[in-house]
Amino acid sequence: IKPYPLELIDMKVYDLFFHLRGQETPPKSVVIAAIDEASLEKFGRWPWSRDKIAKVIDKLSELQAAVIALDIILSEHEKNSIVLADSISKAGNVILPVVFFFTEDVPKDLTITSSAFPVLNSQGFESYHPISSKNVLTCEKILNEGAAGFGHINMFPDPDGTIRWEVLFIEYYGYLIPSLSLKTASMYLGIPYEKQAIDATKGIHLGKRYIPTDPWGRVLIPYYGGNETFKYFSIADILENKVKKEDIEDKIVIVGATAVGIYDLRVTPLSTALPGVEKHANVTAAIIDGKTLLPASSFVVLLLIFLSGILSILFYKQLKAGYSVIVLLSL
């Protein structure tokens, strides 16, 4: 664990990196089905009835989406739940979200454990225990029965409120439940269960891919850009047949809220109000692209600070006072 001053430097350098780099083009294989202002105006305020969401699943399935990931928790019973359950089951490729709480313990829910990742070198967790919970909120049981898998949608902002990290798994009664993004990417890539594994405190195996993590299973999110870097398709347009098959076919479609009134907005290095669904899109795409970021060690950070000091002295001697101040501030 780094001293807080070094951690703070890490955070600000991470933020600066994205501003210097600018926006990147994300893979076209990840798109967002947006519950946006136009959809709310067309179909009424959120939450919608389950039969309306069923129509969204049916339409995306008809357009041959490769994976459909829901970033909306549907935990309460509703009269049309059976209609949505039937659509989820027929689609066969719908991943449902779960949310972990870190307050009181509640009895174990085995429903979600089917998506747990196996563990290699589990003794590593004796030194660095993963983030753990014994309290989970899932979608309604009848919906879960036909789901293709589950993934958590928990977010853990840094002290300044910015989302920089993705926790790729959370331990739940001995089971390691992946994030929605990790589960979605592994399903899209067609990685069989026996080729998935968590290398305790080091990383995650996805077939031939390897995702290095910090000791707690976290990775820095390599954001592609700010708002609407990924392609949005309004739910209203999807249901009114205004979206072409080639826009959806063989792609990951993450369904979630982008409307300001639903308040699923997050602070990131490139946005003060990024919809949570687009954060999931960034992580999912990064896994598929093989993009990973890990923070530098304390030694590297201290070395860079030392070298910056040396350069500051050199610049100060060689430049006029006014220019040297600018250089010092830049460093």
Contacts in CASP RR format, 6 or more apart in sequence:
PFRMAT RR
TARGET T0000
AUTHOR 0000-0000-0000
METHOD contacts of the structure
MODEL  1
IKPYPLELIDMKVYDLFFHLRGQETPPKSVVIAAIDEASLEKFGRWPWSR
DKIAKVIDKLSELQAAVIALDIILSEHEKNSIVLADSISKAGNVILPVVF
FFTEDVPKDLTITSSAFPVLNSQGFESYHPISSKNVLTCEKILNEGAAGF
GHINMFPDPDGTIRWEVLFIEYYGYLIPSLSLKTASMYLGIPYEKQAIDA
TKGIHLGKRYIPTDPWGRVLIPYYGGNETFKYFSIADILENKVKKEDIED
KIVIVGATAVGIYDLRVTPLSTALPGVEKHANVTAAIIDGKTLLPASSFV
VLLLIFLSGILSILFYKQLKAGYSVIVLLSL
2 10 0 8 1.000
2 295 0 8 1.000
2 298 0 8 1.000
2 301 0 8 1.000
3 298 0 8 1.000
6 298 0 8 1.000
6 301 0 8 1.000
6 302 0 8 1.000
9 301 0 8 1.000
9 305 0 8 1.000
10 295 0 8 1.000
10 296 0 8 1.000
10 301 0 8 1.000
11 158 0 8 1.000
11 160 0 8 1.000
11 162 0 8 1.000
11 164 0 8 1.000
14 164 0 8 1.000
14 220 0 8 1.000
14 269 0 8 1.000
14 293 0 8 1.000
14 295 0 8 1.000
15 162 0 8 1.000
15 269 0 8 1.000
18 223 0 8 1.000
18 225 0 8 1.000
18 269 0 8 1.000
18 270 0 8 1.000
19 269 0 8 1.000
19 270 0 8 1.000
22 225 0 8 1.000
23 224 0 8 1.000
23 225 0 8 1.000
23 226 0 8 1.000
23 229 0 8 1.000
23 270 0 8 1.000
24 224 0 8 1.000
24 225 0 8 1.000
24 229 0 8 1.000
25 224 0 8 1.000
26 224 0 8 1.000
26 229 0 8 1.000
26 230 0 8 1.000
26 281 0 8 1.000
26 282 0 8 1.000
26 285 0 8 1.000
27 285 0 8 1.000
27 288 0 8 1.000
27 289 0 8 1.000
28 231 0 8 1.000
28 251 0 8 1.000
29 66 0 8 1.000
29 188 0 8 1.000
29 250 0 8 1.000
29 251 0 8 1.000
29 252 0 8 1.000
29 285 0 8 1.000
29 288 0 8 1.000
30 230 0 8 1.000
30 251 0 8 1.000
30 252 0 8 1.000
30 254 0 8 1.000
30 281 0 8 1.000
30 284 0 8 1.000
30 285 0 8 1.000
30 288 0 8 1.000
31 230 0 8 1.000
31 231 0 8 1.000
31 232 0 8 1.000
31 233 0 8 1.000
31 247 0 8 1.000
31 248 0 8 1.000
31 251 0 8 1.000
31 252 0 8 1.000
31 253 0 8 1.000
31 254 0 8 1.000
31 281 0 8 1.000
32 230 0 8 1.000
32 231 0 8 1.000
32 232 0 8 1.000
32 233 0 8 1.000
32 253 0 8 1.000
32 254 0 8 1.000
32 255 0 8 1.000
32 256 0 8 1.000
32 258 0 8 1.000
32 277 0 8 1.000
32 278 0 8 1.000
32 281 0 8 1.000
33 56 0 8 1.000
33 60 0 8 1.000
33 233 0 8 1.000
33 235 0 8 1.000
33 238 0 8 1.000
33 253 0 8 1.000
33 254 0 8 1.000
33 255 0 8 1.000
33 256 0 8 1.000
34 232 0 8 1.000
34 233 0 8 1.000
34 234 0 8 1.000
34 235 0 8 1.000
34 256 0 8 1.000
34 257 0 8 1.000
34 258 0 8 1.000
34 259 0 8 1.000
34 275 0 8 1.000
34 277 0 8 1.000
35 46 0 8 1.000
35 72 0 8 1.000
35 235 0 8 1.000
35 255 0 8 1.000
35 256 0 8 1.000
35 257 0 8 1.000
35 258 0 8 1.000
35 259 0 8 1.000
35 262 0 8 1.000
36 232 0 8 1.000
36 234 0 8 1.000
36 235 0 8 1.000
36 236 0 8 1.000
36 258 0 8 1.000
36 259 0 8 1.000
37 259 0 8 1.000
37 260 0 8 1.000
38 234 0 8 1.000
38 236 0 8 1.000
38 237 0 8 1.000
39 234 0 8 1.000
39 235 0 8 1.000
39 236 0 8 1.000
39 259 0 8 1.000
40 46 0 8 1.000
40 259 0 8 1.000
41 236 0 8 1.000
42 236 0 8 1.000
43 52 0 8 1.000
43 235 0 8 1.000
43 236 0 8 1.000
43 239 0 8 1.000
46 257 0 8 1.000
46 259 0 8 1.000
46 262 0 8 1.000
49 78 0 8 1.000
49 79 0 8 1.000
49 80 0 8 1.000
50 74 0 8 1.000
50 78 0 8 1.000
50 79 0 8 1.000
50 80 0 8 1.000
50 81 0 8 1.000
50 83 0 8 1.000
50 84 0 8 1.000
51 80 0 8 1.000
51 83 0 8 1.000
51 84 0 8 1.000
53 72 0 8 1.000
53 74 0 8 1.000
53 84 0 8 1.000
54 80 0 8 1.000
54 83 0 8 1.000
54 84 0 8 1.000
54 86 0 8 1.000
54 87 0 8 1.000
55 87 0 8 1.000
55 239 0 8 1.000
56 235 0 8 1.000
56 238 0 8 1.000
56 239 0 8 1.000
56 255 0 8 1.000
57 68 0 8 1.000
57 84 0 8 1.000
57 87 0 8 1.000
57 88 0 8 1.000
57 91 0 8 1.000
57 94 0 8 1.000
58 87 0 8 1.000
58 90 0 8 1.000
58 91 0 8 1.000
59 238 0 8 1.000
59 239 0 8 1.000
60 68 0 8 1.000
60 91 0 8 1.000
60 238 0 8 1.000
60 248 0 8 1.000
60 253 0 8 1.000
60 255 0 8 1.000
61 68 0 8 1.000
61 87 0 8 1.000
61 90 0 8 1.000
61 91 0 8 1.000
61 93 0 8 1.000
63 243 0 8 1.000
63 245 0 8 1.000
63 247 0 8 1.000
63 248 0 8 1.000
63 249 0 8 1.000
64 245 0 8 1.000
64 248 0 8 1.000
64 249 0 8 1.000
64 250 0 8 1.000
65 93 0 8 1.000
65 248 0 8 1.000
65 249 0 8 1.000
65 250 0 8 1.000
65 251 0 8 1.000
65 252 0 8 1.000
65 253 0 8 1.000
66 93 0 8 1.000
66 188 0 8 1.000
66 250 0 8 1.000
66 251 0 8 1.000
66 252 0 8 1.000
67 93 0 8 1.000
67 95 0 8 1.000
67 148 0 8 1.000
67 184 0 8 1.000
67 187 0 8 1.000
67 188 0 8 1.000
67 252 0 8 1.000
67 253 0 8 1.000
68 91 0 8 1.000
68 93 0 8 1.000
68 94 0 8 1.000
68 95 0 8 1.000
68 253 0 8 1.000
68 255 0 8 1.000
69 94 0 8 1.000
69 95 0 8 1.000
69 97 0 8 1.000
69 180 0 8 1.000
69 183 0 8 1.000
69 184 0 8 1.000
69 252 0 8 1.000
69 253 0 8 1.000
69 254 0 8 1.000
69 255 0 8 1.000
69 280 0 8 1.000
69 284 0 8 1.000
70 94 0 8 1.000
70 95 0 8 1.000
70 96 0 8 1.000
70 97 0 8 1.000
70 139 0 8 1.000
70 255 0 8 1.000
70 256 0 8 1.000
71 97 0 8 1.000
71 153 0 8 1.000
71 180 0 8 1.000
71 254 0 8 1.000
71 255 0 8 1.000
71 256 0 8 1.000
71 257 0 8 1.000
71 264 0 8 1.000
71 276 0 8 1.000
71 277 0 8 1.000
71 280 0 8 1.000
72 97 0 8 1.000
72 255 0 8 1.000
72 256 0 8 1.000
72 257 0 8 1.000
73 97 0 8 1.000
73 98 0 8 1.000
73 99 0 8 1.000
73 137 0 8 1.000
73 138 0 8 1.000
73 139 0 8 1.000
73 153 0 8 1.000
74 81 0 8 1.000
74 84 0 8 1.000
74 139 0 8 1.000
74 140 0 8 1.000
74 143 0 8 1.000
75 137 0 8 1.000
75 138 0 8 1.000
75 139 0 8 1.000
75 140 0 8 1.000
76 140 0 8 1.000
77 140 0 8 1.000
78 140 0 8 1.000
81 140 0 8 1.000
81 142 0 8 1.000
81 143 0 8 1.000
82 142 0 8 1.000
84 143 0 8 1.000
85 142 0 8 1.000
85 143 0 8 1.000
85 145 0 8 1.000
85 146 0 8 1.000
88 94 0 8 1.000
88 96 0 8 1.000
88 143 0 8 1.000
88 146 0 8 1.000
88 147 0 8 1.000
89 145 0 8 1.000
89 146 0 8 1.000
92 146 0 8 1.000
92 148 0 8 1.000
93 148 0 8 1.000
93 187 0 8 1.000
94 146 0 8 1.000
94 147 0 8 1.000
94 148 0 8 1.000
94 149 0 8 1.000
95 147 0 8 1.000
95 148 0 8 1.000
95 149 0 8 1.000
95 150 0 8 1.000
95 151 0 8 1.000
95 180 0 8 1.000
95 183 0 8 1.000
95 184 0 8 1.000
95 187 0 8 1.000
96 138 0 8 1.000
96 139 0 8 1.000
96 143 0 8 1.000
96 144 0 8 1.000
96 147 0 8 1.000
96 149 0 8 1.000
96 150 0 8 1.000
96 151 0 8 1.000
97 139 0 8 1.000
97 150 0 8 1.000
97 151 0 8 1.000
97 152 0 8 1.000
97 153 0 8 1.000
97 180 0 8 1.000
98 112 0 8 1.000
98 136 0 8 1.000
98 137 0 8 1.000
98 138 0 8 1.000
98 139 0 8 1.000
98 150 0 8 1.000
98 151 0 8 1.000
98 152 0 8 1.000
98 153 0 8 1.000
98 177 0 8 1.000
99 136 0 8 1.000
99 137 0 8 1.000
99 152 0 8 1.000
99 153 0 8 1.000
99 154 0 8 1.000
100 133 0 8 1.000
100 135 0 8 1.000
100 136 0 8 1.000
100 137 0 8 1.000
100 152 0 8 1.000
100 154 0 8 1.000
100 170 0 8 1.000
100 172 0 8 1.000
100 177 0 8 1.000
101 133 0 8 1.000
101 135 0 8 1.000
101 136 0 8 1.000
101 137 0 8 1.000
102 133 0 8 1.000
102 135 0 8 1.000
103 135 0 8 1.000
104 135 0 8 1.000
105 134 0 8 1.000
105 135 0 8 1.000
106 134 0 8 1.000
106 135 0 8 1.000
106 136 0 8 1.000
108 134 0 8 1.000
108 172 0 8 1.000
108 173 0 8 1.000
109 136 0 8 1.000
109 138 0 8 1.000
111 138 0 8 1.000
111 141 0 8 1.000
111 144 0 8 1.000
111 150 0 8 1.000
112 136 0 8 1.000
112 138 0 8 1.000
112 144 0 8 1.000
112 150 0 8 1.000
112 151 0 8 1.000
112 172 0 8 1.000
112 175 0 8 1.000
112 177 0 8 1.000
113 172 0 8 1.000
113 173 0 8 1.000
113 175 0 8 1.000
113 177 0 8 1.000
114 149 0 8 1.000
114 150 0 8 1.000
115 149 0 8 1.000
115 150 0 8 1.000
115 151 0 8 1.000
115 177 0 8 1.000
115 178 0 8 1.000
115 183 0 8 1.000
116 172 0 8 1.000
116 175 0 8 1.000
116 176 0 8 1.000
116 177 0 8 1.000
116 178 0 8 1.000
117 169 0 8 1.000
117 176 0 8 1.000
117 178 0 8 1.000
117 196 0 8 1.000
117 197 0 8 1.000
117 198 0 8 1.000
117 204 0 8 1.000
118 193 0 8 1.000
118 196 0 8 1.000
118 197 0 8 1.000
118 198 0 8 1.000
119 125 0 8 1.000
119 176 0 8 1.000
119 197 0 8 1.000
119 198 0 8 1.000
119 200 0 8 1.000
120 197 0 8 1.000
120 198 0 8 1.000
120 199 0 8 1.000
120 200 0 8 1.000
120 205 0 8 1.000
121 199 0 8 1.000
121 200 0 8 1.000
121 201 0 8 1.000
121 202 0 8 1.000
122 200 0 8 1.000
123 200 0 8 1.000
124 200 0 8 1.000
124 201 0 8 1.000
125 200 0 8 1.000
125 201 0 8 1.000
127 201 0 8 1.000
127 215 0 8 1.000
128 201 0 8 1.000
128 215 0 8 1.000
128 216 0 8 1.000
129 171 0 8 1.000
130 169 0 8 1.000
130 170 0 8 1.000
130 171 0 8 1.000
130 176 0 8 1.000
130 216 0 8 1.000
130 217 0 8 1.000
131 156 0 8 1.000
131 167 0 8 1.000
131 170 0 8 1.000
131 171 0 8 1.000
131 216 0 8 1.000
132 170 0 8 1.000
132 171 0 8 1.000
132 172 0 8 1.000
133 170 0 8 1.000
133 171 0 8 1.000
133 172 0 8 1.000
134 172 0 8 1.000
134 173 0 8 1.000
136 172 0 8 1.000
138 144 0 8 1.000
138 150 0 8 1.000
139 147 0 8 1.000
144 150 0 8 1.000
148 187 0 8 1.000
149 183 0 8 1.000
149 187 0 8 1.000
150 177 0 8 1.000
150 183 0 8 1.000
151 177 0 8 1.000
151 178 0 8 1.000
151 179 0 8 1.000
151 180 0 8 1.000
151 182 0 8 1.000
151 183 0 8 1.000
152 167 0 8 1.000
152 170 0 8 1.000
152 177 0 8 1.000
152 178 0 8 1.000
152 179 0 8 1.000
152 180 0 8 1.000
153 179 0 8 1.000
153 180 0 8 1.000
153 280 0 8 1.000
154 167 0 8 1.000
154 170 0 8 1.000
154 179 0 8 1.000
155 163 0 8 1.000
155 266 0 8 1.000
155 276 0 8 1.000
155 279 0 8 1.000
156 163 0 8 1.000
156 165 0 8 1.000
156 167 0 8 1.000
157 163 0 8 1.000
157 266 0 8 1.000
157 267 0 8 1.000
158 164 0 8 1.000
158 165 0 8 1.000
161 267 0 8 1.000
162 267 0 8 1.000
162 268 0 8 1.000
162 269 0 8 1.000
163 221 0 8 1.000
163 266 0 8 1.000
163 267 0 8 1.000
163 268 0 8 1.000
163 274 0 8 1.000
163 279 0 8 1.000
164 220 0 8 1.000
164 221 0 8 1.000
164 268 0 8 1.000
164 269 0 8 1.000
165 218 0 8 1.000
165 219 0 8 1.000
165 220 0 8 1.000
165 221 0 8 1.000
166 179 0 8 1.000
166 181 0 8 1.000
166 218 0 8 1.000
166 219 0 8 1.000
166 220 0 8 1.000
166 221 0 8 1.000
166 283 0 8 1.000
167 179 0 8 1.000
167 216 0 8 1.000
167 217 0 8 1.000
167 218 0 8 1.000
168 178 0 8 1.000
168 179 0 8 1.000
168 181 0 8 1.000
168 182 0 8 1.000
168 204 0 8 1.000
168 211 0 8 1.000
168 213 0 8 1.000
168 217 0 8 1.000
168 218 0 8 1.000
168 219 0 8 1.000
169 176 0 8 1.000
169 177 0 8 1.000
169 178 0 8 1.000
169 179 0 8 1.000
169 182 0 8 1.000
169 198 0 8 1.000
169 204 0 8 1.000
169 217 0 8 1.000
170 176 0 8 1.000
170 177 0 8 1.000
170 179 0 8 1.000
171 177 0 8 1.000
176 198 0 8 1.000
178 186 0 8 1.000
179 283 0 8 1.000
180 280 0 8 1.000
181 280 0 8 1.000
181 283 0 8 1.000
181 284 0 8 1.000
181 287 0 8 1.000
182 204 0 8 1.000
182 283 0 8 1.000
182 287 0 8 1.000
184 252 0 8 1.000
184 254 0 8 1.000
184 280 0 8 1.000
184 284 0 8 1.000
185 206 0 8 1.000
185 252 0 8 1.000
185 284 0 8 1.000
185 287 0 8 1.000
185 288 0 8 1.000
186 196 0 8 1.000
186 206 0 8 1.000
186 287 0 8 1.000
188 252 0 8 1.000
188 284 0 8 1.000
188 288 0 8 1.000
189 206 0 8 1.000
189 209 0 8 1.000
189 288 0 8 1.000
191 206 0 8 1.000
191 207 0 8 1.000
191 209 0 8 1.000
195 205 0 8 1.000
195 206 0 8 1.000
195 207 0 8 1.000
196 204 0 8 1.000
196 205 0 8 1.000
196 206 0 8 1.000
196 207 0 8 1.000
197 204 0 8 1.000
197 205 0 8 1.000
198 204 0 8 1.000
198 205 0 8 1.000
198 217 0 8 1.000
199 205 0 8 1.000
199 210 0 8 1.000
201 213 0 8 1.000
201 215 0 8 1.000
201 216 0 8 1.000
201 217 0 8 1.000
202 212 0 8 1.000
202 213 0 8 1.000
202 215 0 8 1.000
203 210 0 8 1.000
203 211 0 8 1.000
203 212 0 8 1.000
203 213 0 8 1.000
203 217 0 8 1.000
204 210 0 8 1.000
204 211 0 8 1.000
204 213 0 8 1.000
204 217 0 8 1.000
206 287 0 8 1.000
209 287 0 8 1.000
209 290 0 8 1.000
211 219 0 8 1.000
211 287 0 8 1.000
211 290 0 8 1.000
211 292 0 8 1.000
212 219 0 8 1.000
212 292 0 8 1.000
212 294 0 8 1.000
213 219 0 8 1.000
213 294 0 8 1.000
214 294 0 8 1.000
214 295 0 8 1.000
219 292 0 8 1.000
219 293 0 8 1.000
219 294 0 8 1.000
220 293 0 8 1.000
220 294 0 8 1.000
220 295 0 8 1.000
221 268 0 8 1.000
221 279 0 8 1.000
221 282 0 8 1.000
221 283 0 8 1.000
221 286 0 8 1.000
221 293 0 8 1.000
222 282 0 8 1.000
222 286 0 8 1.000
222 291 0 8 1.000
222 292 0 8 1.000
222 293 0 8 1.000
223 229 0 8 1.000
223 268 0 8 1.000
223 269 0 8 1.000
223 270 0 8 1.000
223 282 0 8 1.000
224 230 0 8 1.000
224 282 0 8 1.000
224 285 0 8 1.000
224 286 0 8 1.000
225 270 0 8 1.000
225 271 0 8 1.000
225 282 0 8 1.000
226 268 0 8 1.000
226 270 0 8 1.000
226 271 0 8 1.000
226 274 0 8 1.000
226 278 0 8 1.000
227 271 0 8 1.000
227 273 0 8 1.000
227 274 0 8 1.000
227 275 0 8 1.000
227 278 0 8 1.000
228 278 0 8 1.000
229 278 0 8 1.000
229 282 0 8 1.000
230 278 0 8 1.000
230 281 0 8 1.000
230 282 0 8 1.000
230 285 0 8 1.000
231 247 0 8 1.000
232 258 0 8 1.000
233 243 0 8 1.000
233 247 0 8 1.000
233 248 0 8 1.000
235 255 0 8 1.000
237 243 0 8 1.000
252 284 0 8 1.000
254 277 0 8 1.000
254 280 0 8 1.000
254 281 0 8 1.000
254 284 0 8 1.000
255 277 0 8 1.000
256 264 0 8 1.000
256 275 0 8 1.000
256 276 0 8 1.000
256 277 0 8 1.000
257 264 0 8 1.000
257 275 0 8 1.000
257 276 0 8 1.000
257 277 0 8 1.000
258 275 0 8 1.000
258 277 0 8 1.000
258 278 0 8 1.000
260 273 0 8 1.000
264 275 0 8 1.000
264 276 0 8 1.000
264 277 0 8 1.000
265 273 0 8 1.000
265 274 0 8 1.000
265 275 0 8 1.000
265 276 0 8 1.000
266 273 0 8 1.000
266 274 0 8 1.000
266 275 0 8 1.000
266 276 0 8 1.000
266 279 0 8 1.000
267 273 0 8 1.000
267 274 0 8 1.000
268 274 0 8 1.000
268 279 0 8 1.000
286 292 0 8 1.000
296 304 0 8 1.000
308 331 0 8 1.000
309 331 0 8 1.000
311 331 0 8 1.000
312 327 0 8 1.000
312 328 0 8 1.000
312 331 0 8 1.000
315 323 0 8 1.000
315 324 0 8 1.000
315 327 0 8 1.000
315 328 0 8 1.000
315 331 0 8 1.000
316 324 0 8 1.000
316 327 0 8 1.000
316 328 0 8 1.000
319 327 0 8 1.000
END
